[in-house]
Amino acid sequence: MADMHFDTQKMVERLEGAGVPSPQARAHSAGLAEVVNAFEATITERFASKQDLEKLKTQLIAWVVSVVVSVGILQTTLIVALVLKLLP
């Protein structure tokens, strides 16, 4: 996932340009940067990465193949049992 970028200096300059005193502008910028970073960490934890999806895809394919093979073996066993039962 692409990193979110929050330009604290640009935020400070924007606030100062709007008349906010420098110490207060820096405090607001730092607080907002913390929120953005926490939000980014939450997003990173909640959503799957491409690597996670590839791993899941591989596991799913392996499971499907094992089910298909198991069904094939079961079907063959049932056919053999029926043929043996029909033979005198």
Phi, psi and omega in degrees: 000138181292141179288137174281144181238125177241115182274098183294322180296319179296321178295317179299315180297320179295317180293317179297322177296334178270003176098006178281132179302148186306311180300321180291321179297318179294320179295316179297317180297316180295319179296317179293324177297321178297318179296315180298317180294320178294320179296318179298318179297320179296316179298315181299322181285330188272338185245149181282144175272172177299323179295320177299317181293321177296318179297316179296320179299315179298316179296321180293318177298316179299319179295315180299316179299317180295323178294315180299316179296317180297317179296320177298316179295317179297317180297316179298318180298316179295319179296315179298318179298318179294318179297316179296325180288328180282337180287143181291000000 
